[in-house]
Amino acid sequence: VEVTHVALPTGKVPPGRPIRVVHISDLHCEGRPRLERSLPDLIAAERPDAIIFTGDAMNTPAGVPVFRD
């Protein structure tokens, strides 16, 4: 798991109220869990306003239950 913080300044968001976005990608779940169970706590610790998932959820159909969990 890699957590990277990036600030993207814009005049469209009022100063003093940043919007926190968590972007999740490339889980590539397998039939057995690896680091997936740590994700909910890691994400919650970031206190996001939005969560975006952009794909590569699983490698095989056996990864579906792990991804759903």
mmCIF file as Biopython writes it, N, C-alpha, C and O atoms, coordinates in Angstrom:
data_model
#
loop_
_atom_site.group_PDB
_atom_site.id
_atom_site.type_symbol
_atom_site.label_atom_id
_atom_site.label_alt_id
_atom_site.label_comp_id
_atom_site.label_asym_id
_atom_site.label_entity_id
_atom_site.label_seq_id
_atom_site.pdbx_PDB_ins_code
_atom_site.Cartn_x
_atom_site.Cartn_y
_atom_site.Cartn_z
_atom_site.occupancy
_atom_site.B_iso_or_equiv
_atom_site.auth_seq_id
_atom_site.auth_asym_id
_atom_site.pdbx_PDB_model_num
ATOM 1   N N  . VAL A ? 1  ? 0.852   -1.172  0.000   1.0 0.0 1  A 1 
ATOM 2   C CA . VAL A ? 1  ? 0.000   0.000   0.000   1.0 0.0 1  A 1 
ATOM 3   C C  . VAL A ? 1  ? 0.892   1.227   0.000   1.0 0.0 1  A 1 
ATOM 4   O O  . VAL A ? 1  ? 1.862   1.315   0.752   1.0 0.0 1  A 1 
ATOM 5   N N  . GLU A ? 2  ? 0.544   2.168   -0.856  1.0 0.0 2  A 1 
ATOM 6   C CA . GLU A ? 2  ? 1.298   3.422   -0.932  1.0 0.0 2  A 1 
ATOM 7   C C  . GLU A ? 2  ? 0.337   4.583   -0.721  1.0 0.0 2  A 1 
ATOM 8   O O  . GLU A ? 2  ? -0.676  4.688   -1.411  1.0 0.0 2  A 1 
ATOM 9   N N  . VAL A ? 3  ? 0.651   5.450   0.227   1.0 0.0 3  A 1 
ATOM 10  C CA . VAL A ? 3  ? -0.139  6.659   0.466   1.0 0.0 3  A 1 
ATOM 11  C C  . VAL A ? 3  ? 0.721   7.851   0.070   1.0 0.0 3  A 1 
ATOM 12  O O  . VAL A ? 3  ? 1.815   8.048   0.600   1.0 0.0 3  A 1 
ATOM 13  N N  . THR A ? 4  ? 0.214   8.638   -0.864  1.0 0.0 4  A 1 
ATOM 14  C CA . THR A ? 4  ? 0.910   9.822   -1.343  1.0 0.0 4  A 1 
ATOM 15  C C  . THR A ? 4  ? -0.018  11.016  -1.199  1.0 0.0 4  A 1 
ATOM 16  O O  . THR A ? 4  ? -1.188  10.944  -1.573  1.0 0.0 4  A 1 
ATOM 17  N N  . HIS A ? 5  ? 0.493   12.104  -0.663  1.0 0.0 5  A 1 
ATOM 18  C CA . HIS A ? 5  ? -0.303  13.324  -0.527  1.0 0.0 5  A 1 
ATOM 19  C C  . HIS A ? 5  ? 0.156   14.329  -1.586  1.0 0.0 5  A 1 
ATOM 20  O O  . HIS A ? 5  ? 1.350   14.598  -1.724  1.0 0.0 5  A 1 
ATOM 21  N N  . VAL A ? 6  ? -0.804  14.879  -2.327  1.0 0.0 6  A 1 
ATOM 22  C CA . VAL A ? 6  ? -0.520  15.851  -3.372  1.0 0.0 6  A 1 
ATOM 23  C C  . VAL A ? 6  ? -1.472  17.019  -3.191  1.0 0.0 6  A 1 
ATOM 24  O O  . VAL A ? 6  ? -2.682  16.820  -3.090  1.0 0.0 6  A 1 
ATOM 25  N N  . ALA A ? 7  ? -0.951  18.214  -3.149  1.0 0.0 7  A 1 
ATOM 26  C CA . ALA A ? 7  ? -1.784  19.419  -3.066  1.0 0.0 7  A 1 
ATOM 27  C C  . ALA A ? 7  ? -1.961  19.986  -4.475  1.0 0.0 7  A 1 
ATOM 28  O O  . ALA A ? 7  ? -0.990  20.176  -5.207  1.0 0.0 7  A 1 
ATOM 29  N N  . LEU A ? 8  ? -3.204  20.250  -4.838  1.0 0.0 8  A 1 
ATOM 30  C CA . LEU A ? 8  ? -3.514  20.838  -6.140  1.0 0.0 8  A 1 
ATOM 31  C C  . LEU A ? 8  ? -4.248  22.155  -5.908  1.0 0.0 8  A 1 
ATOM 32  O O  . LEU A ? 8  ? -5.477  22.172  -5.840  1.0 0.0 8  A 1 
ATOM 33  N N  . PRO A ? 9  ? -3.515  23.248  -5.788  1.0 0.0 9  A 1 
ATOM 34  C CA . PRO A ? 9  ? -4.157  24.536  -5.525  1.0 0.0 9  A 1 
ATOM 35  C C  . PRO A ? 9  ? -5.066  24.954  -6.685  1.0 0.0 9  A 1 
ATOM 36  O O  . PRO A ? 9  ? -4.742  24.762  -7.857  1.0 0.0 9  A 1 
ATOM 37  N N  . THR A ? 10 ? -6.202  25.525  -6.321  1.0 0.0 10 A 1 
ATOM 38  C CA . THR A ? 10 ? -7.140  26.024  -7.320  1.0 0.0 10 A 1 
ATOM 39  C C  . THR A ? 10 ? -7.960  27.159  -6.720  1.0 0.0 10 A 1 
ATOM 40  O O  . THR A ? 10 ? -8.233  27.171  -5.520  1.0 0.0 10 A 1 
ATOM 41  N N  . GLY A ? 11 ? -8.338  28.086  -7.537  1.0 0.0 11 A 1 
ATOM 42  C CA . GLY A ? 11 ? -9.189  29.176  -7.093  1.0 0.0 11 A 1 
ATOM 43  C C  . GLY A ? 11 ? -10.650 28.764  -6.964  1.0 0.0 11 A 1 
ATOM 44  O O  . GLY A ? 11 ? -11.479 29.565  -6.534  1.0 0.0 11 A 1 
ATOM 45  N N  . LYS A ? 12 ? -10.975 27.537  -7.327  1.0 0.0 12 A 1 
ATOM 46  C CA . LYS A ? 12 ? -12.355 27.065  -7.292  1.0 0.0 12 A 1 
ATOM 47  C C  . LYS A ? 12 ? -12.772 26.539  -5.925  1.0 0.0 12 A 1 
ATOM 48  O O  . LYS A ? 12 ? -13.956 26.299  -5.689  1.0 0.0 12 A 1 
ATOM 49  N N  . VAL A ? 13 ? -11.809 26.358  -5.022  1.0 0.0 13 A 1 
ATOM 50  C CA . VAL A ? 13 ? -12.101 25.878  -3.676  1.0 0.0 13 A 1 
ATOM 51  C C  . VAL A ? 13 ? -11.760 26.999  -2.698  1.0 0.0 13 A 1 
ATOM 52  O O  . VAL A ? 13 ? -10.659 27.547  -2.747  1.0 0.0 13 A 1 
ATOM 53  N N  . PRO A ? 14 ? -12.688 27.343  -1.814  1.0 0.0 14 A 1 
ATOM 54  C CA . PRO A ? 14 ? -12.402 28.429  -0.868  1.0 0.0 14 A 1 
ATOM 55  C C  . PRO A ? 14 ? -11.172 28.130  -0.011  1.0 0.0 14 A 1 
ATOM 56  O O  . PRO A ? 14 ? -10.965 26.988  0.400   1.0 0.0 14 A 1 
ATOM 57  N N  . PRO A ? 15 ? -10.358 29.152  0.259   1.0 0.0 15 A 1 
ATOM 58  C CA . PRO A ? 15 ? -9.188  28.941  1.110   1.0 0.0 15 A 1 
ATOM 59  C C  . PRO A ? 15 ? -9.614  28.471  2.504   1.0 0.0 15 A 1 
ATOM 60  O O  . PRO A ? 15 ? -10.675 28.849  3.001   1.0 0.0 15 A 1 
ATOM 61  N N  . GLY A ? 16 ? -8.788  27.660  3.112   1.0 0.0 16 A 1 
ATOM 62  C CA . GLY A ? 16 ? -9.080  27.196  4.453   1.0 0.0 16 A 1 
ATOM 63  C C  . GLY A ? 16 ? -9.979  25.973  4.517   1.0 0.0 16 A 1 
ATOM 64  O O  . GLY A ? 16 ? -10.204 25.444  5.606   1.0 0.0 16 A 1 
ATOM 65  N N  . ARG A ? 17 ? -10.496 25.507  3.397   1.0 0.0 17 A 1 
ATOM 66  C CA . ARG A ? 17 ? -11.354 24.313  3.382   1.0 0.0 17 A 1 
ATOM 67  C C  . ARG A ? 17 ? -10.932 23.398  2.242   1.0 0.0 17 A 1 
ATOM 68  O O  . ARG A ? 17 ? -11.602 23.323  1.212   1.0 0.0 17 A 1 
ATOM 69  N N  . PRO A ? 18 ? -9.812  22.704  2.435   1.0 0.0 18 A 1 
ATOM 70  C CA . PRO A ? 18 ? -9.374  21.803  1.365   1.0 0.0 18 A 1 
ATOM 71  C C  . PRO A ? 18 ? -10.348 20.644  1.188   1.0 0.0 18 A 1 
ATOM 72  O O  . PRO A ? 18 ? -11.044 20.249  2.124   1.0 0.0 18 A 1 
ATOM 73  N N  . ILE A ? 19 ? -10.383 20.121  0.000   1.0 0.0 19 A 1 
ATOM 74  C CA . ILE A ? 19 ? -11.171 18.928  -0.305  1.0 0.0 19 A 1 
ATOM 75  C C  . ILE A ? 19 ? -10.190 17.760  -0.351  1.0 0.0 19 A 1 
ATOM 76  O O  . ILE A ? 19 ? -9.200  17.792  -1.082  1.0 0.0 19 A 1 
ATOM 77  N N  . ARG A ? 20 ? -10.477 16.746  0.431   1.0 0.0 20 A 1 
ATOM 78  C CA . ARG A ? 20 ? -9.600  15.574  0.490   1.0 0.0 20 A 1 
ATOM 79  C C  . ARG A ? 20 ? -10.209 14.452  -0.341  1.0 0.0 20 A 1 
ATOM 80  O O  . ARG A ? 20 ? -11.342 14.031  -0.107  1.0 0.0 20 A 1 
ATOM 81  N N  . VAL A ? 21 ? -9.440  13.977  -1.311  1.0 0.0 21 A 1 
ATOM 82  C CA . VAL A ? 21 ? -9.882  12.914  -2.205  1.0 0.0 21 A 1 
ATOM 83  C C  . VAL A ? 21 ? -8.942  11.720  -2.037  1.0 0.0 21 A 1 
ATOM 84  O O  . VAL A ? 21 ? -7.721  11.872  -2.078  1.0 0.0 21 A 1 
ATOM 85  N N  . VAL A ? 22 ? -9.514  10.548  -1.849  1.0 0.0 22 A 1 
ATOM 86  C CA . VAL A ? 22 ? -8.727  9.312   -1.832  1.0 0.0 22 A 1 
ATOM 87  C C  . VAL A ? 22 ? -8.935  8.623   -3.176  1.0 0.0 22 A 1 
ATOM 88  O O  . VAL A ? 22 ? -10.066 8.375   -3.596  1.0 0.0 22 A 1 
ATOM 89  N N  . HIS A ? 23 ? -7.844  8.325   -3.830  1.0 0.0 23 A 1 
ATOM 90  C CA . HIS A ? 23 ? -7.884  7.647   -5.121  1.0 0.0 23 A 1 
ATOM 91  C C  . HIS A ? 23 ? -7.340  6.233   -4.916  1.0 0.0 23 A 1 
ATOM 92  O O  . HIS A ? 23 ? -6.206  6.060   -4.470  1.0 0.0 23 A 1 
ATOM 93  N N  . ILE A ? 24 ? -8.146  5.228   -5.242  1.0 0.0 24 A 1 
ATOM 94  C CA . ILE A ? 24 ? -7.749  3.825   -5.113  1.0 0.0 24 A 1 
ATOM 95  C C  . ILE A ? 24 ? -7.676  3.243   -6.520  1.0 0.0 24 A 1 
ATOM 96  O O  . ILE A ? 24 ? -8.558  3.468   -7.349  1.0 0.0 24 A 1 
ATOM 97  N N  . SER A ? 25 ? -6.606  2.490   -6.773  1.0 0.0 25 A 1 
ATOM 98  C CA . SER A ? 25 ? -6.437  1.911   -8.099  1.0 0.0 25 A 1 
ATOM 99  C C  . SER A ? 25 ? -5.557  0.681   -8.015  1.0 0.0 25 A 1 
ATOM 100 O O  . SER A ? 25 ? -4.754  0.535   -7.093  1.0 0.0 25 A 1 
ATOM 101 N N  . ASP A ? 26 ? -5.717  -0.198  -8.985  1.0 0.0 26 A 1 
ATOM 102 C CA . ASP A ? 26 ? -4.813  -1.340  -9.170  1.0 0.0 26 A 1 
ATOM 103 C C  . ASP A ? 26 ? -4.753  -2.280  -7.970  1.0 0.0 26 A 1 
ATOM 104 O O  . ASP A ? 26 ? -3.664  -2.650  -7.532  1.0 0.0 26 A 1 
ATOM 105 N N  . LEU A ? 27 ? -5.896  -2.666  -7.439  1.0 0.0 27 A 1 
ATOM 106 C CA . LEU A ? 27 ? -5.903  -3.624  -6.333  1.0 0.0 27 A 1 
ATOM 107 C C  . LEU A ? 27 ? -5.479  -5.017  -6.786  1.0 0.0 27 A 1 
ATOM 108 O O  . LEU A ? 27 ? -4.778  -5.717  -6.056  1.0 0.0 27 A 1 
ATOM 109 N N  . HIS A ? 28 ? -5.895  -5.424  -7.976  1.0 0.0 28 A 1 
ATOM 110 C CA . HIS A ? 28 ? -5.539  -6.734  -8.522  1.0 0.0 28 A 1 
ATOM 111 C C  . HIS A ? 28 ? -5.781  -7.849  -7.501  1.0 0.0 28 A 1 
ATOM 112 O O  . HIS A ? 28 ? -4.888  -8.657  -7.241  1.0 0.0 28 A 1 
ATOM 113 N N  . CYS A ? 29 ? -6.969  -7.896  -6.930  1.0 0.0 29 A 1 
ATOM 114 C CA . CYS A ? 29 ? -7.303  -8.886  -5.902  1.0 0.0 29 A 1 
ATOM 115 C C  . CYS A ? 29 ? -7.168  -10.303 -6.442  1.0 0.0 29 A 1 
ATOM 116 O O  . CYS A ? 29 ? -7.478  -10.585 -7.599  1.0 0.0 29 A 1 
ATOM 117 N N  . GLU A ? 30 ? -6.702  -11.174 -5.576  1.0 0.0 30 A 1 
ATOM 118 C CA . GLU A ? 30 ? -6.561  -12.599 -5.864  1.0 0.0 30 A 1 
ATOM 119 C C  . GLU A ? 30 ? -7.554  -13.361 -4.989  1.0 0.0 30 A 1 
ATOM 120 O O  . GLU A ? 30 ? -8.353  -12.743 -4.285  1.0 0.0 30 A 1 
ATOM 121 N N  . GLY A ? 31 ? -7.516  -14.663 -5.022  1.0 0.0 31 A 1 
ATOM 122 C CA . GLY A ? 31 ? -8.414  -15.486 -4.224  1.0 0.0 31 A 1 
ATOM 123 C C  . GLY A ? 31 ? -8.167  -15.390 -2.728  1.0 0.0 31 A 1 
ATOM 124 O O  . GLY A ? 31 ? -9.072  -15.643 -1.933  1.0 0.0 31 A 1 
ATOM 125 N N  . ARG A ? 32 ? -6.957  -15.028 -2.338  1.0 0.0 32 A 1 
ATOM 126 C CA . ARG A ? 32 ? -6.609  -14.845 -0.927  1.0 0.0 32 A 1 
ATOM 127 C C  . ARG A ? 32 ? -6.325  -13.378 -0.666  1.0 0.0 32 A 1 
ATOM 128 O O  . ARG A ? 32 ? -5.636  -12.742 -1.464  1.0 0.0 32 A 1 
ATOM 129 N N  . PRO A ? 33 ? -6.838  -12.812 0.436   1.0 0.0 33 A 1 
ATOM 130 C CA . PRO A ? 33 ? -6.539  -11.411 0.742   1.0 0.0 33 A 1 
ATOM 131 C C  . PRO A ? 33 ? -5.043  -11.197 0.983   1.0 0.0 33 A 1 
ATOM 132 O O  . PRO A ? 33 ? -4.345  -12.067 1.503   1.0 0.0 33 A 1 
ATOM 133 N N  . ARG A ? 34 ? -4.587  -10.034 0.595   1.0 0.0 34 A 1 
ATOM 134 C CA . ARG A ? 34 ? -3.207  -9.629  0.866   1.0 0.0 34 A 1 
ATOM 135 C C  . ARG A ? 34 ? -3.275  -8.399  1.752   1.0 0.0 34 A 1 
ATOM 136 O O  . ARG A ? 34 ? -3.364  -8.532  2.972   1.0 0.0 34 A 1 
ATOM 137 N N  . LEU A ? 35 ? -3.238  -7.231  1.185   1.0 0.0 35 A 1 
ATOM 138 C CA . LEU A ? 35 ? -3.297  -5.996  1.969   1.0 0.0 35 A 1 
ATOM 139 C C  . LEU A ? 35 ? -4.694  -5.372  1.969   1.0 0.0 35 A 1 
ATOM 140 O O  . LEU A ? 35 ? -4.900  -4.326  2.584   1.0 0.0 35 A 1 
ATOM 141 N N  . GLU A ? 36 ? -5.645  -5.996  1.292   1.0 0.0 36 A 1 
ATOM 142 C CA . GLU A ? 36 ? -6.974  -5.391  1.115   1.0 0.0 36 A 1 
ATOM 143 C C  . GLU A ? 36 ? -7.664  -5.081  2.442   1.0 0.0 36 A 1 
ATOM 144 O O  . GLU A ? 36 ? -8.381  -4.085  2.551   1.0 0.0 36 A 1 
ATOM 145 N N  . ARG A ? 37 ? -7.455  -5.917  3.435   1.0 0.0 37 A 1 
ATOM 146 C CA . ARG A ? 37 ? -8.145  -5.709  4.716   1.0 0.0 37 A 1 
ATOM 147 C C  . ARG A ? 37 ? -7.645  -4.472  5.454   1.0 0.0 37 A 1 
ATOM 148 O O  . ARG A ? 37 ? -8.335  -3.967  6.339   1.0 0.0 37 A 1 
ATOM 149 N N  . SER A ? 38 ? -6.473  -3.981  5.113   1.0 0.0 38 A 1 
ATOM 150 C CA . SER A ? 38 ? -5.945  -2.776  5.760   1.0 0.0 38 A 1 
ATOM 151 C C  . SER A ? 38 ? -6.508  -1.494  5.138   1.0 0.0 38 A 1 
ATOM 152 O O  . SER A ? 38 ? -6.387  -0.420  5.726   1.0 0.0 38 A 1 
ATOM 153 N N  . LEU A ? 39 ? -7.116  -1.598  3.964   1.0 0.0 39 A 1 
ATOM 154 C CA . LEU A ? 39 ? -7.574  -0.400  3.250   1.0 0.0 39 A 1 
ATOM 155 C C  . LEU A ? 39 ? -8.638  0.418   3.978   1.0 0.0 39 A 1 
ATOM 156 O O  . LEU A ? 39 ? -8.506  1.641   4.032   1.0 0.0 39 A 1 
ATOM 157 N N  . PRO A ? 40 ? -9.682  -0.187  4.541   1.0 0.0 40 A 1 
ATOM 158 C CA . PRO A ? 40 ? -10.692 0.662   5.194   1.0 0.0 40 A 1 
ATOM 159 C C  . PRO A ? 40 ? -10.118 1.570   6.283   1.0 0.0 40 A 1 
ATOM 160 O O  . PRO A ? 40 ? -10.496 2.738   6.371   1.0 0.0 40 A 1 
ATOM 161 N N  . ASP A ? 41 ? -9.213  1.050   7.109   1.0 0.0 41 A 1 
ATOM 162 C CA . ASP A ? 41 ? -8.627  1.887   8.163   1.0 0.0 41 A 1 
ATOM 163 C C  . ASP A ? 41 ? -7.699  2.953   7.596   1.0 0.0 41 A 1 
ATOM 164 O O  . ASP A ? 41 ? -7.695  4.091   8.065   1.0 0.0 41 A 1 
ATOM 165 N N  . LEU A ? 42 ? -6.912  2.585   6.588   1.0 0.0 42 A 1 
ATOM 166 C CA . LEU A ? 42 ? -6.028  3.572   5.958   1.0 0.0 42 A 1 
ATOM 167 C C  . LEU A ? 42 ? -6.824  4.699   5.317   1.0 0.0 42 A 1 
ATOM 168 O O  . LEU A ? 42 ? -6.464  5.870   5.435   1.0 0.0 42 A 1 
ATOM 169 N N  . ILE A ? 43 ? -7.908  4.337   4.638   1.0 0.0 43 A 1 
ATOM 170 C CA . ILE A ? 43 ? -8.749  5.346   3.985   1.0 0.0 43 A 1 
ATOM 171 C C  . ILE A ? 43 ? -9.436  6.227   5.020   1.0 0.0 43 A 1 
ATOM 172 O O  . ILE A ? 43 ? -9.463  7.449   4.875   1.0 0.0 43 A 1 
ATOM 173 N N  . ALA A ? 44 ? -9.984  5.623   6.050   1.0 0.0 44 A 1 
ATOM 174 C CA . ALA A ? 44 ? -10.669 6.403   7.096   1.0 0.0 44 A 1 
ATOM 175 C C  . ALA A ? 44 ? -9.712  7.378   7.767   1.0 0.0 44 A 1 
ATOM 176 O O  . ALA A ? 44 ? -10.114 8.487   8.119   1.0 0.0 44 A 1 
ATOM 177 N N  . ALA A ? 45 ? -8.459  6.988   7.949   1.0 0.0 45 A 1 
ATOM 178 C CA . ALA A ? 45 ? -7.471  7.862   8.584   1.0 0.0 45 A 1 
ATOM 179 C C  . ALA A ? 45 ? -7.216  9.127   7.777   1.0 0.0 45 A 1 
ATOM 180 O O  . ALA A ? 45 ? -6.802  10.145  8.331   1.0 0.0 45 A 1 
ATOM 181 N N  . GLU A ? 46 ? -7.458  9.070   6.484   1.0 0.0 46 A 1 
ATOM 182 C CA . GLU A ? 46 ? -7.267  10.246  5.620   1.0 0.0 46 A 1 
ATOM 183 C C  . GLU A ? 46 ? -8.445  11.216  5.684   1.0 0.0 46 A 1 
ATOM 184 O O  . GLU A ? 46 ? -8.339  12.352  5.221   1.0 0.0 46 A 1 
ATOM 185 N N  . ARG A ? 47 ? -9.546  10.782  6.244   1.0 0.0 47 A 1 
ATOM 186 C CA . ARG A ? 47 ? -10.754 11.603  6.379   1.0 0.0 47 A 1 
ATOM 187 C C  . ARG A ? 47 ? -11.175 12.231  5.042   1.0 0.0 47 A 1 
ATOM 188 O O  . ARG A ? 47 ? -11.273 13.453  4.932   1.0 0.0 47 A 1 
ATOM 189 N N  . PRO A ? 48 ? -11.423 11.394  4.033   1.0 0.0 48 A 1 
ATOM 190 C CA . PRO A ? 48 ? -11.720 11.922  2.698   1.0 0.0 48 A 1 
ATOM 191 C C  . PRO A ? 48 ? -13.119 12.510  2.573   1.0 0.0 48 A 1 
ATOM 192 O O  . PRO A ? 48 ? -14.057 12.093  3.253   1.0 0.0 48 A 1 
ATOM 193 N N  . ASP A ? 49 ? -13.229 13.481  1.692   1.0 0.0 49 A 1 
ATOM 194 C CA . ASP A ? 49 ? -14.532 14.017  1.283   1.0 0.0 49 A 1 
ATOM 195 C C  . ASP A ? 49 ? -15.098 13.185  0.141   1.0 0.0 49 A 1 
ATOM 196 O O  . ASP A ? 49 ? -16.311 13.140  -0.062  1.0 0.0 49 A 1 
ATOM 197 N N  . ALA A ? 50 ? -14.215 12.528  -0.602  1.0 0.0 50 A 1 
ATOM 198 C CA . ALA A ? 50 ? -14.629 11.685  -1.732  1.0 0.0 50 A 1 
ATOM 199 C C  . ALA A ? 50 ? -13.625 10.555  -1.884  1.0 0.0 50 A 1 
ATOM 200 O O  . ALA A ? 50 ? -12.439 10.711  -1.597  1.0 0.0 50 A 1 
ATOM 201 N N  . ILE A ? 51 ? -14.129 9.408   -2.343  1.0 0.0 51 A 1 
ATOM 202 C CA . ILE A ? 51 ? -13.285 8.253   -2.632  1.0 0.0 51 A 1 
ATOM 203 C C  . ILE A ? 51 ? -13.520 7.878   -4.088  1.0 0.0 51 A 1 
ATOM 204 O O  . ILE A ? 51 ? -14.660 7.711   -4.521  1.0 0.0 51 A 1 
ATOM 205 N N  . ILE A ? 52 ? -12.438 7.749   -4.833  1.0 0.0 52 A 1 
ATOM 206 C CA . ILE A ? 52 ? -12.518 7.429   -6.255  1.0 0.0 52 A 1 
ATOM 207 C C  . ILE A ? 52 ? -11.773 6.116   -6.500  1.0 0.0 52 A 1 
ATOM 208 O O  . ILE A ? 52 ? -10.620 5.968   -6.095  1.0 0.0 52 A 1 
ATOM 209 N N  . PHE A ? 53 ? -12.430 5.173   -7.158  1.0 0.0 53 A 1 
ATOM 210 C CA . PHE A ? 53 ? -11.789 3.912   -7.523  1.0 0.0 53 A 1 
ATOM 211 C C  . PHE A ? 53 ? -11.729 3.851   -9.041  1.0 0.0 53 A 1 
ATOM 212 O O  . PHE A ? 53 ? -12.750 3.988   -9.715  1.0 0.0 53 A 1 
ATOM 213 N N  . THR A ? 54 ? -10.524 3.643   -9.582  1.0 0.0 54 A 1 
ATOM 214 C CA . THR A ? 54 ? -10.377 3.699   -11.037 1.0 0.0 54 A 1 
ATOM 215 C C  . THR A ? 54 ? -9.951  2.393   -11.690 1.0 0.0 54 A 1 
ATOM 216 O O  . THR A ? 54 ? -9.406  2.399   -12.793 1.0 0.0 54 A 1 
ATOM 217 N N  . GLY A ? 55 ? -10.191 1.293   -11.030 1.0 0.0 55 A 1 
ATOM 218 C CA . GLY A ? 55 ? -10.083 0.058   -11.775 1.0 0.0 55 A 1 
ATOM 219 C C  . GLY A ? 55 ? -8.980  -0.896  -11.411 1.0 0.0 55 A 1 
ATOM 220 O O  . GLY A ? 55 ? -8.233  -0.701  -10.453 1.0 0.0 55 A 1 
ATOM 221 N N  . ASP A ? 56 ? -8.906  -1.947  -12.219 1.0 0.0 56 A 1 
ATOM 222 C CA . ASP A ? 56 ? -8.045  -3.101  -11.983 1.0 0.0 56 A 1 
ATOM 223 C C  . ASP A ? 56 ? -8.356  -3.691  -10.618 1.0 0.0 56 A 1 
ATOM 224 O O  . ASP A ? 56 ? -7.490  -3.765  -9.746  1.0 0.0 56 A 1 
ATOM 225 N N  . ALA A ? 57 ? -9.602  -4.109  -10.445 1.0 0.0 57 A 1 
ATOM 226 C CA . ALA A ? 57 ? -10.086 -4.622  -9.166  1.0 0.0 57 A 1 
ATOM 227 C C  . ALA A ? 57 ? -9.549  -6.013  -8.859  1.0 0.0 57 A 1 
ATOM 228 O O  . ALA A ? 57 ? -9.168  -6.289  -7.721  1.0 0.0 57 A 1 
ATOM 229 N N  . MET A ? 58 ? -9.515  -6.891  -9.854  1.0 0.0 58 A 1 
ATOM 230 C CA . MET A ? 58 ? -9.097  -8.267  -9.584  1.0 0.0 58 A 1 
ATOM 231 C C  . MET A ? 58 ? -8.371  -8.845  -10.789 1.0 0.0 58 A 1 
ATOM 232 O O  . MET A ? 58 ? -8.507  -8.370  -11.917 1.0 0.0 58 A 1 
ATOM 233 N N  . ASN A ? 59 ? -7.603  -9.874  -10.514 1.0 0.0 59 A 1 
ATOM 234 C CA . ASN A ? 59 ? -6.878  -10.561 -11.586 1.0 0.0 59 A 1 
ATOM 235 C C  . ASN A ? 59 ? -7.664  -11.722 -12.158 1.0 0.0 59 A 1 
ATOM 236 O O  . ASN A ? 59 ? -7.568  -12.015 -13.350 1.0 0.0 59 A 1 
ATOM 237 N N  . THR A ? 60 ? -8.447  -12.390 -11.309 1.0 0.0 60 A 1 
ATOM 238 C CA . THR A ? 60 ? -9.217  -13.543 -11.739 1.0 0.0 60 A 1 
ATOM 239 C C  . THR A ? 60 ? -10.580 -13.512 -11.044 1.0 0.0 60 A 1 
ATOM 240 O O  . THR A ? 60 ? -10.753 -12.769 -10.078 1.0 0.0 60 A 1 
ATOM 241 N N  . PRO A ? 61 ? -11.539 -14.293 -11.508 1.0 0.0 61 A 1 
ATOM 242 C CA . PRO A ? 61 ? -12.829 -14.345 -10.826 1.0 0.0 61 A 1 
ATOM 243 C C  . PRO A ? 61 ? -12.720 -14.733 -9.349  1.0 0.0 61 A 1 
ATOM 244 O O  . PRO A ? 61 ? -13.589 -14.374 -8.554  1.0 0.0 61 A 1 
ATOM 245 N N  . ALA A ? 62 ? -11.670 -15.458 -8.974  1.0 0.0 62 A 1 
ATOM 246 C CA . ALA A ? 62 ? -11.486 -15.834 -7.561  1.0 0.0 62 A 1 
ATOM 247 C C  . ALA A ? 62 ? -11.275 -14.610 -6.681  1.0 0.0 62 A 1 
ATOM 248 O O  . ALA A ? 62 ? -11.458 -14.691 -5.467  1.0 0.0 62 A 1 
ATOM 249 N N  . GLY A ? 63 ? -10.896 -13.489 -7.261  1.0 0.0 63 A 1 
ATOM 250 C CA . GLY A ? 63 ? -10.679 -12.262 -6.497  1.0 0.0 63 A 1 
ATOM 251 C C  . GLY A ? 63 ? -11.934 -11.480 -6.201  1.0 0.0 63 A 1 
ATOM 252 O O  . GLY A ? 63 ? -11.884 -10.514 -5.439  1.0 0.0 63 A 1 
ATOM 253 N N  . VAL A ? 64 ? -13.073 -11.866 -6.783  1.0 0.0 64 A 1 
ATOM 254 C CA . VAL A ? 64 ? -14.329 -11.127 -6.563  1.0 0.0 64 A 1 
ATOM 255 C C  . VAL A ? 64 ? -14.707 -11.060 -5.083  1.0 0.0 64 A 1 
ATOM 256 O O  . VAL A ? 64 ? -14.980 -9.961  -4.599  1.0 0.0 64 A 1 
ATOM 257 N N  . PRO A ? 65 ? -14.740 -12.167 -4.336  1.0 0.0 65 A 1 
ATOM 258 C CA . PRO A ? 65 ? -15.113 -12.067 -2.917  1.0 0.0 65 A 1 
ATOM 259 C C  . PRO A ? 65 ? -14.159 -11.174 -2.106  1.0 0.0 65 A 1 
ATOM 260 O O  . PRO A ? 65 ? -14.598 -10.459 -1.206  1.0 0.0 65 A 1 
ATOM 261 N N  . VAL A ? 66 ? -12.885 -11.216 -2.419  1.0 0.0 66 A 1 
ATOM 262 C CA . VAL A ? 66 ? -11.915 -10.380 -1.705  1.0 0.0 66 A 1 
ATOM 263 C C  . VAL A ? 66 ? -12.193 -8.914  -2.013  1.0 0.0 66 A 1 
ATOM 264 O O  . VAL A ? 66 ? -12.167 -8.073  -1.114  1.0 0.0 66 A 1 
ATOM 265 N N  . PHE A ? 67 ? -12.457 -8.610  -3.271  1.0 0.0 67 A 1 
ATOM 266 C CA . PHE A ? 67 ? -12.755 -7.231  -3.652  1.0 0.0 67 A 1 
ATOM 267 C C  . PHE A ? 67 ? -14.041 -6.749  -2.975  1.0 0.0 67 A 1 
ATOM 268 O O  . PHE A ? 67 ? -14.085 -5.621  -2.483  1.0 0.0 67 A 1 
ATOM 269 N N  . ARG A ? 68 ? -15.055 -7.554  -2.942  1.0 0.0 68 A 1 
ATOM 270 C CA . ARG A ? 68 ? -16.324 -7.170  -2.311  1.0 0.0 68 A 1 
ATOM 271 C C  . ARG A ? 68 ? -16.151 -6.887  -0.828  1.0 0.0 68 A 1 
ATOM 272 O O  . ARG A ? 68 ? -16.710 -5.926  -0.298  1.0 0.0 68 A 1 
ATOM 273 N N  . ASP A ? 69 ? -15.372 -7.732  -0.165  1.0 0.0 69 A 1 
ATOM 274 C CA . ASP A ? 69 ? -15.126 -7.509  1.271   1.0 0.0 69 A 1 
ATOM 275 C C  . ASP A ? 69 ? -14.452 -6.199  1.511   1.0 0.0 69 A 1 
ATOM 276 O O  . ASP A ? 69 ? -14.170 -5.851  2.658   1.0 0.0 69 A 1 
#
